[in-house]
Amino acid sequence: MKLYFSNGSCSLASHIVLEESGAKYETQRLNLREGEQRKPEYLALNFKGKVPTLQLDDGQILTENPAIMTYIADTHPQAKLLPAVGTMERARALEWLAWCASTVHAQFGPIFGQARIVDGEAAQANVKHKAIETSQANFDAFDRLLGGKRYVLGETFSAADAYTLVFFAWGTAFGLKIGEHFRHSAHALLERPAVKRVVEVHGLTKLAPAT
Ligand SMILES: N[C@@H](CCC(=O)N[C@@H](CS)C(=O)NCC(=O)O)C(=O)O
């Protein structure tokens, strides 16, 4: 398998799950700022021009974090990255992944750049302001929901946590307020050996608490 990723992007989530799975895989780093995701050779793999992209050994292409993470979890059951099919716990993990992908991620997007959304400085500043407010509400919800728990599902790590760490990284970079429970959970994730390895590859070692 080969994962196409870019440093600090949402592909961090799929990357963590791959590393946690124990699978053998290669990676290829893309520089999104330089527009490598829009080069013809990459668009031929993933017409969406986004990361992550997972290329399977038979050449098939899989995109979208929740699909990639679910596929890796299901094909590496020994790693226990998602609860068993048919359980309420699995539904809870998928509920979290879907929320992250469809809402939290989408609402964070305008903080990175507003020019794709609207023209004009004043309008762009408004979009950014609104996106920060909305994302802060999502962060407050993370904090509430993680209260009293180490991970999304309680004491057991799952793919849902890998996605949550992406937002911890983004929120830290953009100065959003990170509640005590959210921070505690992110720090527990950053202690995991596989997470540490991937965080290092992404150049995000500053996320780890000072020791
Ligand atoms: N829904 C996709 C989102 C992928 C996505 O938006 N990736 C961003 C990085 S976080 C990207 O590749 N952006 C490059 C661009 O839009 O040019 C998923 O969950 O995988």
The ligand as an ORCA input file, in Angstrom:
! r2SCAN-3c Opt
* xyz 0 1
  N     -13.167     14.754      2.520
  C     -11.739     14.560      2.329
  C     -11.061     15.888      2.543
  C      -9.697     15.928      1.957
  C      -9.117     17.328      1.999
  O      -9.836     18.333      2.022
  N      -7.775     17.375      2.018
  C      -7.105     18.647      2.013
  C      -6.001     18.662      3.085
  S      -6.696     18.622      4.721
  C      -6.429     18.858      0.672
  O      -5.898     17.937      0.104
  N      -6.448     20.087      0.189
  C      -5.765     20.440     -1.017
  C      -6.558     21.363     -1.869
  O      -7.755     21.577     -1.585
  O      -5.994     21.878     -2.825
  C     -11.211     13.499      3.287
  O     -11.775     13.322      4.376
  O     -10.240     12.807      2.969
*
